[in-house]
């Protein structure tokens, strides 16, 4: 912290207690102490009263305005007593604020209904745009005439500067030209409960009545303008916005409110740069480089217009001309900015918020009739006159233009056109006017004045029964609820008023000038905008685009990038079965189970039923294999039938062989039932045909194996009766018995809980398989389990009979066939479970065909080979040989 800042802080902290002690001492008549303080502090306390304009009255209203902006140089070496010099750099627009205050006071003094019989005076000081000067001026106002040295009094007499002749402190101050000054002065006045009414302080923190109970303002809080700008960003879908703000409460609080307004609307800040008045050149350069490097095309600027001018100058040097600027009220209406050539180049089409423009009837005439010859004590007007006309009006006062020639008296403001005389759009000026009327109405209520609505013509005056107490005036001020002469309803809501703004647009005229065009209004938090009237930075009616990432098209979703704001994202295609049918979707939606996403992932379409068809390659192949199996089986049947009297056929139990061939043919044929569109009938029939056909086939093999074992056992002495238990009748009965068990299982299963045709919605894809769903896994397991039991029994029996002495032992063939049969069905289970859709059906058909071919080839191929190709072995002698 600099030495100056430390001194100002010390002065601020100690000022309230010093002031209170001085006032109490004054009322108790402690003149001795005052005279001592006068000797010690005259140089510090007396200076602000020299730069003022005073008019006496029954009630005095204080005023603080930034008339000058160039502070005097000071020597902080502490080698001599400080001597404050006057400020320089007269500002035209704040001059207008002063005369708006005096214009309002004259209206009130001439009114017969508002404060009748009371004359309002004013003590107006120049705060020189410095909080320290504002503090000194405030101390002078609340304490009446401050103690002054003889030299100071002599200086006033010699120089003729107007000063207050009375000894009356003000009960209210209109001032606090910015938020920082308003905070400092308000804290100073809190112990005195003296109200401060600001016309430009807008930081939201001043709304806190706990910290600033004496603060009021006719300028809306920045909450309203920040929310309005946030609504503009949301309305025009600017999701990627850069921000440059003043590094103080004004800029930082406005940025905070703006962020709160956009956080739920998907708007992000690309960058935030701050501007410090003391380092404005370097800060503006840094901010300009950030704007140039950023992809954000819309830039929010919340700063004082002089800072913005430096920023635009730096942007002009970098040739950055394609940005759309959003302006706060502090610079949106600045004529200096609009008239500068570099601003016109880099900041065309500015869209901004401005303090609501109003008119004051008669104010233009009042301004243009001002003349320093008629106001000899008005040194502000004299200085302005000297600056504007280059001559001295002939009043003997201290002036920076002392060497000017005298004016000839024909000078007039009617021919002057500048910020001081321009009354076409009164913004802050009207806020000053409102502040004076608010104070007047509070005084009217406090002084027990008659009703302002009473009929004119009555001789009425206000009663001065008590001296005005600031705390009572502050209470009345909080209750003010009136209508101004312009018909505008006005009241304080705590410390604030409802935000009313104009939405303005910088537009180029045919003459090349930049005009301020009204395009909408802000009333509270409601925004009313005429979009067709906007001229954008692009020079067309096309709204600029400012986004970090292009909106994701339909069929994709947004995926935020790691470490980046949510406005920066990648577009990822929706997964299978998911869609997004809107632009900028944050997530994809799952399709219902009966639907699937189209190729573009933009719509859910009905899933197509798929099944193993006779028309497709796989179906044709399996059908051909099955038909081939049936054909081969019939051929073998014909061979066996033709050679039924030969030893080979008769030795292998021709009846069971024919029954086995019939069952194999049924096995081949039942596979065809699995091909085609499943139906309730086909789902039941295919499982029943499959289960019964294979049980019939395996039963025949098991009985044939038992017959082989019985035949060899019966050849032993004493075992002749064994074959009587396995004669033809018993063999047929055994096959029927084993098969009937499977029939019973199938009847119960298919009656109680049969398989039904059902689409397999669990498998992803546009095509959904229509298959026979096993509603009862137990029934299907019993069918397969029973076939497996018979197969394993047959394999075991055949394995036991494989080495029986015979030249042609059929048990060996049965053993090989059952090994293949069991291997196929053991492999079937995992393959069936893991196969998707219609391929599971194909696996089952393949298992049926493979096991059927295994039985057919292993059992009948050797026999057909001997019957057809080796007839010499088809003899009883050869078969009986060991």
ZAMARGU-4260 file (C-alpha; in steps of 0.2 Angstrom, whole numbers, plus 5000, padded with zeros to 4 digits):
<rodrens>
0) 5000/5000/5000 | 5007/5017/4995 | 5010/5031/5008 | 4996/5041/5001 | 4984/5026/5003
5) 4989/5024/5021 | 4986/5042/5025 | 4969/5042/5017 | 4965/5026/5027 | 4971/5033/5043
10) 4960/5049/5039 | 4945/5039/5035 | 4946/5028/5051 | 4949/5043/5062 | 4937/5055/5054
15) 4921/5050/5062 | 4927/5050/5080 | 4936/5067/5077 | 4921/5074/5069 | 4909/5069/5083
20) 4921/5075/5096 | 4922/5092/5088 | 4903/5093/5086 | 4900/5089/5104 | 4914/5101/5110
25) 4906/5114/5099 | 4889/5112/5107 | 4896/5112/5124 | 4905/5129/5120 | 4923/5122/5121
30) 4929/5136/5111 | 4947/5135/5118 | 4949/5117/5111 | 4942/5123/5094 | 4954/5137/5093
35) 4968/5125/5096 | 4962/5114/5083 | 4959/5129/5071 | 4978/5133/5073 | 4984/5116/5070
40) 4972/5110/5056 | 4967/5125/5046 | 4977/5120/5031 | 4969/5103/5030 | 4951/5108/5034
45) 4949/5124/5026 | 4953/5120/5008 | 4938/5111/5002 | 4926/5126/5006 | 4936/5137/4994
50) 4931/5127/4980 | 4912/5128/4982 | 4896/5137/4977 | 4885/5142/4991 | 4867/5149/4992
55) 4859/5152/5009 | 4842/5146/5014 | 4831/5140/5028 | 4837/5122/5025 | 4854/5119/5017
60) 4857/5104/5006 | 4874/5098/5003 | 4881/5093/4986 | 4897/5084/4981 | 4901/5084/4962
65) 4917/5079/4952 | 4919/5096/4943 | 4937/5094/4940 | 4947/5078/4936 | 4965/5083/4937
70) 4971/5082/4956 | 4985/5094/4961 | 5002/5088/4964 | 5008/5085/4982 | 5024/5084/4991
75) 5025/5069/5002 | 5042/5072/5009 | 5035/5080/5024 | 5048/5094/5024 | 5035/5108/5025
80) 5017/5111/5030 | 5005/5104/5017 | 4997/5117/5006 | 4982/5110/4995 | 4981/5117/4978
85) 4965/5118/4968 | 4961/5104/4955 | 4961/5107/4937 | 4953/5100/4921 | 4935/5106/4921
90) 4922/5093/4915 | 4907/5099/4906 | 4895/5085/4910 | 4896/5086/4929 | 4894/5105/4927
95) 4876/5100/4920 | 4873/5090/4936 | 4876/5105/4947 | 4864/5115/4938 | 4851/5101/4938
100) 4852/5102/4957 | 4850/5121/4957 | 4836/5120/4944 | 4827/5108/4955 | 4829/5119/4970
105) 4822/5134/4961 | 4807/5124/4956 | 4804/5118/4974 | 4807/5136/4981 | 4794/5143/4968
110) 4782/5129/4972 | 4767/5133/4983 | 4763/5115/4988 | 4780/5107/4991 | 4789/5115/5006
115) 4778/5131/5006 | 4787/5145/5015 | 4803/5136/5016 | 4818/5141/5006 | 4831/5128/5001
120) 4849/5133/4999 | 4864/5123/4994 | 4882/5121/4998 | 4890/5113/4983 | 4908/5107/4984
125) 4920/5100/4971 | 4927/5083/4976 | 4939/5082/4962 | 4936/5064/4958 | 4946/5060/4974
130) 4939/5051/4989 | 4950/5061/5001 | 4944/5077/4994 | 4926/5071/4995 | 4929/5067/5014
135) 4936/5084/5017 | 4921/5092/5009 | 4909/5081/5018 | 4917/5086/5034 | 4915/5104/5030
140) 4896/5101/5025 | 4891/5092/5041 | 4900/5104/5053 | 4895/5120/5045 | 4909/5133/5043
145) 4925/5124/5048 | 4938/5133/5058 | 4949/5144/5047 | 4965/5153/5049 | 4966/5171/5047
150) 4976/5168/5031 | 4962/5157/5024 | 4949/5170/5028 | 4959/5184/5020 | 4962/5173/5005
155) 4943/5171/5003 | 4940/5190/5005 | 4954/5194/4993 | 4949/5181/4979 | 4930/5184/4981
160) 4926/5166/4981 | 4908/5162/4987 | 4907/5154/5004 | 4894/5151/5017 | 4891/5165/5029
165) 4881/5156/5041 | 4885/5143/5054 | 4872/5129/5049 | 4877/5111/5045 | 4868/5102/5031
170) 4855/5088/5036 | 4858/5079/5020 | 4871/5077/5006 | 4868/5073/4988 | 4884/5065/4981
175) 4895/5050/4981 | 4899/5052/4962 | 4905/5034/4962 | 4904/5018/4972 | 4921/5019/4981
180) 4918/5037/4986 | 4900/5034/4991 | 4906/5019/5002 | 4919/5030/5011 | 4908/5045/5014
185) 4893/5035/5019 | 4904/5026/5032 | 4910/5043/5038 | 4892/5049/5040 | 4885/5033/5049
190) 4889/5039/5067 | 4879/5056/5063 | 4865/5046/5055 | 4866/5059/5041 | 4859/5053/5024
195) 4869/5052/5009 | 4859/5052/4992 | 4870/5046/4977 | 4866/5049/4959 | 4879/5037/4951
200) 4885/5025/4964 | 4878/5008/4958 | 4888/4994/4967 | 4876/4981/4975 | 4886/4981/4991
205) 4879/4998/4995 | 4861/4990/4996 | 4867/4982/5013 | 4857/4992/5026 | 4868/4984/5040
210) 4884/4992/5033 | 4876/5008/5025 | 4860/5012/5035 | 4861/5031/5029 | 4864/5027/5011
215) 4851/5030/4997 | 4853/5032/4978 | 4843/5037/4963 | 4854/5026/4952 | 4849/5008/4951
220) 4860/4994/4958 | 4872/4986/4945 | 4862/4970/4948 | 4849/4976/4936 | 4861/4980/4922
225) 4871/4965/4924 | 4855/4954/4924 | 4850/4963/4908 | 4866/4960/4899 | 4865/4942/4905
230) 4848/4941/4897 | 4855/4948/4881 | 4868/4935/4880 | 4856/4921/4883 | 4843/4928/4871
235) 4856/4929/4857 | 4863/4912/4861 | 4881/4919/4865 | 4888/4905/4875 | 4906/4910/4874
240) 4909/4928/4881 | 4924/4937/4886 | 4924/4950/4900 | 4935/4965/4904 | 4930/4974/4920
245) 4937/4987/4931 | 4947/4981/4946 | 4935/4988/4959 | 4918/4985/4966 | 4909/4992/4951
250) 4917/4980/4939 | 4920/4964/4950 | 4902/4964/4957 | 4894/4967/4940 | 4904/4952/4934
255) 4898/4942/4949 | 4880/4946/4945 | 4882/4942/4927 | 4890/4925/4930 | 4875/4921/4942
260) 4863/4926/4928 | 4871/4915/4915 | 4877/4900/4925 | 4861/4890/4922 | 4859/4895/4904
265) 4875/4886/4897 | 4884/4903/4894 | 4903/4903/4899 | 4916/4916/4901 | 4931/4913/4889
270) 4942/4925/4899 | 4941/4938/4912 | 4953/4953/4912 | 4954/4968/4924 | 4958/4986/4922
275) 4967/4996/4935 | 4966/5015/4934 | 4984/5017/4940 | 4991/5004/4927 | 4978/5007/4913
280) 4991/5006/4898 | 4998/4990/4903 | 4982/4982/4909 | 4973/4988/4893 | 4987/4981/4882
285) 4985/4964/4891 | 4966/4964/4889 | 4968/4968/4871 | 4980/4954/4868 | 4967/4942/4877
290) 4953/4948/4866 | 4964/4945/4851 | 4969/4928/4856 | 4952/4922/4861 | 4939/4914/4850
295) 4925/4923/4859 | 4917/4936/4847 | 4906/4945/4860 | 4915/4955/4874 | 4908/4962/4889
300) 4916/4978/4896 | 4911/4985/4913 | 4923/5000/4916 | 4924/5019/4916 | 4924/5027/4898
305) 4942/5033/4900 | 4948/5016/4903 | 4938/5009/4888 | 4946/5022/4877 | 4963/5016/4881
310) 4957/4998/4878 | 4950/5003/4861 | 4966/5012/4857 | 4976/4996/4861 | 4964/4985/4850
315) 4966/4997/4836 | 4985/4995/4837 | 4982/4976/4836 | 4969/4978/4822 | 4956/4969/4831
320) 4940/4974/4822 | 4928/4959/4822 | 4921/4959/4840 | 4904/4963/4846 | 4905/4973/4863
325) 4892/4974/4877 | 4893/4990/4886 | 4889/4995/4904 | 4881/5011/4908 | 4898/5019/4912
330) 4903/5020/4894 | 4888/5015/4883 | 4883/5034/4880 | 4900/5042/4880 | 4901/5054/4866
335) 4920/5055/4868 | 4921/5036/4864 | 4909/5037/4849 | 4918/5052/4841 | 4935/5045/4842
340) 4942/5037/4826 | 4949/5022/4833 | 4933/5018/4843 | 4923/5019/4827 | 4935/5006/4819
345) 4936/4993/4833 | 4919/4995/4841 | 4905/4997/4828 | 4888/4991/4833 | 4890/4992/4852
350) 4875/4985/4861 | 4874/4993/4879 | 4864/4997/4894 | 4861/5015/4898 | 4853/5025/4912
355) 4835/5029/4907 | 4834/5045/4897 | 4822/5058/4903 | 4817/5075/4899 | 4816/5091/4911
360) 4804/5104/4904 | 4812/5121/4905 | 4830/5114/4909 | 4837/5118/4892 | 4831/5136/4893
365) 4838/5137/4911 | 4855/5131/4905 | 4857/5142/4890 | 4852/5157/4900 | 4866/5155/4912
370) 4878/5170/4913 | 4892/5173/4925 | 4888/5191/4926 | 4871/5186/4934 | 4880/5174/4946
375) 4895/5183/4953 | 4898/5170/4966 | 4898/5155/4954 | 4916/5152/4950 | 4912/5136/4942
380) 4902/5145/4928 | 4915/5158/4927 | 4929/5145/4924 | 4918/5136/4911 | 4915/5153/4902
385) 4933/5157/4901 | 4937/5139/4894 | 4923/5140/4882 | 4924/5158/4875 | 4942/5162/4879
390) 4939/5178/4888 | 4936/5183/4906 | 4919/5189/4911 | 4926/5202/4922 | 4924/5195/4939
395) 4939/5197/4950 | 4942/5179/4956 | 4957/5167/4955 | 4957/5158/4938 | 4968/5148/4928
400) 4964/5160/4914 | 4969/5176/4922 | 4978/5182/4907 | 4963/5181/4896 | 4955/5197/4888
405) 4938/5203/4895 | 4922/5197/4887 | 4912/5210/4877 | 4896/5204/4885 | 4888/5196/4869
410) 4893/5179/4873 | 4879/5167/4876 | 4877/5148/4878 | 4863/5148/4865 | 4876/5146/4852
415) 4886/5132/4861 | 4884/5114/4858 | 4893/5102/4870 | 4890/5090/4884 | 4885/5104/4896
420) 4872/5112/4885 | 4865/5095/4877 | 4849/5092/4886 | 4842/5080/4873 | 4846/5064/4884
425) 4847/5067/4902 | 4853/5052/4911 | 4863/5055/4927 | 4857/5073/4926 | 4839/5067/4929
430) 4846/5056/4944 | 4852/5072/4952 | 4835/5080/4949 | 4826/5065/4957 | 4838/5066/4972
435) 4834/5084/4976 | 4815/5080/4974 | 4817/5065/4986 | 4825/5076/4999 | 4812/5089/4997
440) 4798/5077/5000 | 4807/5070/5015 | 4809/5087/5022 | 4791/5091/5018 | 4785/5077/5029
445) 4797/5081/5043 | 4793/5099/5044 | 4774/5095/5046 | 4770/5104/5030 | 4752/5103/5023
450) 4748/5090/5010 | 4756/5093/4993 | 4740/5089/4985 | 4730/5103/4994 | 4722/5116/4983
455) 4733/5130/4978 | 4730/5148/4983 | 4730/5145/5002 | 4742/5154/5013 | 4752/5139/5020
460) 4769/5137/5027 | 4779/5123/5035 | 4781/5124/5054 | 4799/5124/5061 | 4795/5117/5078
465) 4811/5108/5080 | 4828/5109/5073 | 4830/5097/5059 | 4838/5081/5065 | 4847/5070/5051
470) 4841/5054/5059 | 4823/5060/5057 | 4826/5065/5040 | 4833/5048/5036 | 4818/5040/5042
475) 4807/5051/5032 | 4818/5048/5017 | 4815/5029/5018 | 4796/5032/5017 | 4796/5044/5001
480) 4784/5038/4989 | 4779/5052/4977 | 4776/5056/4959 | 4788/5068/4951 | 4783/5084/4940
485) 4786/5073/4925 | 4773/5060/4931 | 4786/5046/4936 | 4782/5036/4952 | 4797/5036/4964
490) 4801/5028/4980 | 4816/5020/4989 | 4816/5001/4991 | 4828/5000/5006 | 4843/5010/4998
495) 4838/5006/4980 | 4826/5011/4967 | 4819/4999/4953 | 4831/4998/4939 | 4826/5007/4923
500) 4838/5007/4909 | 4838/5011/4890 | 4845/4998/4878 | 4856/5008/4866 | 4865/5003/4850
505) 4880/5012/4841 | 4875/5014/4823 | 4884/5023/4809 | 4875/5037/4800 | 4876/5041/4782
510) 4887/5056/4787 | 4900/5044/4795 | 4895/5049/4813 | 4891/5036/4826 | 4874/5039/4833
515) 4866/5032/4849 | 4850/5023/4844 | 4837/5017/4857 | 4833/4999/4854 | 4824/4993/4870
520) 4820/4996/4888 | 4824/4987/4904 | 4811/4988/4918 | 4817/4979/4934 | 4822/4962/4927
525) 4810/4963/4912 | 4819/4966/4895 | 4810/4973/4880 | 4820/4973/4864 | 4817/4978/4846
530) 4829/4966/4838 | 4825/4972/4820 | 4832/4989/4825 | 4849/4983/4830 | 4865/4986/4819
535) 4878/4973/4823 | 4896/4974/4822 | 4896/4964/4806 | 4887/4979/4798 | 4872/4968/4794
540) 4856/4962/4803 | 4863/4945/4806 | 4866/4941/4824 | 4885/4938/4828 | 4889/4920/4833
545) 4900/4918/4849 | 4902/4900/4854 | 4917/4889/4859 | 4911/4873/4850 | 4898/4871/4837
550) 4881/4864/4843 | 4881/4845/4841 | 4870/4839/4827 | 4856/4827/4829 | 4862/4809/4832
555) 4877/4815/4843 | 4879/4821/4861 | 4890/4834/4869 | 4905/4828/4879 | 4914/4841/4889
560) 4933/4842/4887 | 4943/4839/4903 | 4948/4855/4911 | 4938/4866/4900 | 4921/4875/4903
565) 4905/4866/4899 | 4903/4877/4883 | 4918/4868/4875 | 4914/4851/4871 | 4916/4837/4858
570) 4902/4829/4848 | 4901/4810/4851 | 4889/4799/4840 | 4875/4791/4850 | 4878/4772/4854
575) 4868/4759/4845 | 4850/4759/4851 | 4851/4777/4857 | 4846/4793/4848 | 4846/4812/4850
580) 4834/4821/4839 | 4838/4839/4844 | 4853/4850/4841 | 4864/4852/4856 | 4858/4837/4866
585) 4868/4833/4881 | 4864/4815/4882 | 4857/4802/4870 | 4840/4793/4874 | 4838/4774/4874
590) 4825/4768/4862 | 4811/4757/4868 | 4814/4738/4868 | 4803/4736/4852 | 4813/4750/4843
595) 4830/4753/4837 | 4840/4768/4832 | 4842/4772/4813 | 4859/4774/4805 | 4859/4792/4808
600) 4854/4790/4827 | 4841/4803/4825 | 4825/4792/4827 | 4819/4776/4834 | 4812/4764/4821
605) 4803/4747/4824 | 4815/4733/4825 | 4814/4720/4810 | 4810/4702/4815 | 4823/4690/4810
610) 4823/4671/4809 | 4831/4657/4801 | 4823/4656/4784 | 4822/4644/4770 | 4827/4658/4758
615) 4844/4663/4766 | 4860/4654/4763 | 4861/4646/4780 | 4844/4640/4779 | 4846/4633/4762
620) 4862/4624/4767 | 4854/4616/4782 | 4839/4611/4772 | 4850/4603/4759 | 4860/4593/4772
625) 4844/4587/4781 | 4836/4582/4764 | 4852/4573/4760 | 4852/4564/4776 | 4834/4559/4773
630) 4839/4553/4756 | 4854/4543/4762 | 4843/4535/4776 | 4830/4530/4763 | 4844/4523/4752
635) 4851/4512/4766 | 4833/4507/4771 | 4831/4501/4753 | 4847/4492/4753 | 4843/4483/4769
640) 4826/4479/4763 | 4832/4472/4747 | 4846/4461/4756 | 4835/4457/4771 | 4838/4439/4769
645) 4857/4440/4769 | 4866/4435/4784 | 4873/4453/4787 | 4855/4460/4789 | 4848/4445/4798
650) 4863/4445/4810 | 4860/4463/4815 | 4842/4461/4820 | 4834/4467/4805 | 4818/4473/4814
655) 4828/4485/4825 | 4838/4491/4811 | 4823/4496/4801 | 4816/4504/4816 | 4833/4513/4819
660) 4833/4519/4800 | 4815/4526/4802 | 4820/4535/4818 | 4835/4543/4809 | 4824/4548/4795
665) 4813/4557/4808 | 4828/4565/4816 | 4833/4572/4799 | 4816/4578/4795 | 4813/4586/4813
670) 4827/4598/4809 | 4817/4606/4795 | 4804/4611/4808 | 4817/4623/4816 | 4818/4632/4799
675) 4806/4646/4795 | 4795/4658/4805 | 4792/4652/4822 | 4774/4650/4827 | 4765/4643/4842
680) 4762/4626/4833 | 4780/4625/4826 | 4788/4629/4843 | 4778/4615/4851 | 4780/4602/4837
685) 4799/4605/4834 | 4804/4601/4852 | 4792/4586/4853 | 4798/4579/4837 | 4816/4582/4841
690) 4815/4574/4859 | 4804/4559/4853 | 4814/4555/4837 | 4831/4555/4846 | 4824/4544/4861
695) 4817/4532/4848 | 4834/4531/4839 | 4844/4529/4855 | 4832/4517/4862 | 4834/4506/4847
700) 4853/4507/4849 | 4852/4503/4867 | 4841/4488/4864 | 4852/4482/4850 | 4867/4483/4862
705) 4857/4473/4875 | 4853/4460/4862 | 4871/4458/4858 | 4876/4456/4876 | 4862/4444/4879
710) 4866/4434/4863 | 4884/4431/4869 | 4879/4427/4887 | 4866/4415/4881 | 4879/4405/4872
715) 4887/4400/4888 | 4881/4383/4896 | 4865/4385/4906 | 4861/4402/4899 | 4849/4397/4885
720) 4834/4405/4894 | 4842/4422/4894 | 4837/4425/4876 | 4819/4422/4880 | 4819/4438/4890
725) 4825/4448/4874 | 4815/4441/4860 | 4807/4451/4847 | 4792/4456/4857 | 4803/4461/4872
730) 4814/4471/4860 | 4799/4481/4853 | 4792/4483/4871 | 4808/4490/4877 | 4809/4503/4863
735) 4791/4508/4866 | 4794/4509/4885 | 4809/4520/4883 | 4801/4531/4870 | 4784/4532/4880
740) 4794/4540/4894 | 4800/4554/4883 | 4782/4556/4876 | 4775/4558/4893 | 4788/4571/4897
745) 4784/4581/4881 | 4766/4580/4885 | 4767/4587/4902 | 4780/4600/4896 | 4770/4606/4881
750) 4754/4606/4890 | 4759/4616/4906 | 4772/4628/4899 | 4776/4626/4881 | 4789/4637/4871
755) 4781/4652/4863 | 4787/4662/4848 | 4795/4678/4855 | 4807/4691/4849 | 4824/4691/4858
760) 4824/4709/4863 | 4839/4707/4874 | 4851/4706/4859 | 4856/4723/4852 | 4853/4727/4834
765) 4840/4733/4822 | 4836/4715/4818 | 4828/4705/4832 | 4827/4687/4831 | 4810/4679/4833
770) 4813/4662/4842 | 4804/4649/4852 | 4807/4656/4870 | 4809/4642/4883 | 4797/4648/4896
775) 4801/4632/4906 | 4819/4628/4906 | 4816/4613/4917 | 4805/4605/4903 | 4818/4607/4890
780) 4832/4601/4902 | 4822/4585/4906 | 4820/4582/4887 | 4839/4584/4884 | 4843/4575/4900
785) 4833/4560/4896 | 4841/4559/4879 | 4858/4560/4887 | 4854/4547/4900 | 4849/4534/4886
790) 4864/4539/4876 | 4876/4537/4890 | 4868/4520/4895 | 4870/4514/4877 | 4888/4520/4876
795) 4892/4511/4892 | 4884/4495/4886 | 4892/4496/4869 | 4909/4499/4877 | 4907/4483/4888
800) 4902/4473/4872 | 4915/4479/4861 | 4927/4465/4863 | 4915/4451/4862 | 4922/4437/4850
805) 4914/4439/4833 | 4920/4443/4816 | 4908/4457/4815 | 4904/4464/4832 | 4890/4478/4830
810) 4894/4484/4848 | 4910/4492/4841 | 4900/4502/4829 | 4887/4507/4842 | 4902/4513/4853
815) 4909/4524/4840 | 4892/4531/4835 | 4887/4535/4853 | 4904/4543/4856 | 4901/4555/4842
820) 4883/4557/4848 | 4888/4562/4866 | 4902/4573/4860 | 4890/4583/4848 | 4877/4586/4862
825) 4890/4590/4875 | 4897/4603/4864 | 4880/4609/4859 | 4876/4616/4876 | 4889/4630/4877
830) 4888/4633/4859 | 4869/4635/4860 | 4870/4647/4875 | 4883/4658/4867 | 4876/4659/4850
835) 4866/4675/4846 | 4848/4676/4838 | 4845/4664/4824 | 4862/4656/4825 | 4857/4647/4841
840) 4843/4639/4831 | 4856/4634/4818 | 4867/4627/4831 | 4853/4616/4837 | 4849/4610/4819
845) 4868/4607/4816 | 4868/4596/4832 | 4853/4586/4826 | 4861/4583/4809 | 4878/4580/4815
850) 4872/4567/4828 | 4861/4559/4815 | 4874/4558/4802 | 4886/4551/4815 | 4874/4537/4820
855) 4870/4533/4801 | 4888/4533/4795 | 4895/4523/4810 | 4882/4510/4811 | 4876/4507/4793
860) 4891/4512/4782 | 4902/4497/4786 | 4887/4485/4784 | 4882/4493/4767 | 4900/4492/4762
865) 4900/4473/4765 | 4883/4471/4757 | 4886/4481/4741 | 4905/4479/4739 | 4911/4464/4748
870) 4897/4451/4746 | 4909/4437/4749 | 4910/4442/4767 | 4891/4443/4768 | 4890/4424/4773
875) 4886/4415/4789 | 4903/4407/4790 | 4912/4423/4789 | 4901/4431/4802 | 4903/4417/4814
880) 4921/4416/4812 | 4931/4422/4827
</rodrens>
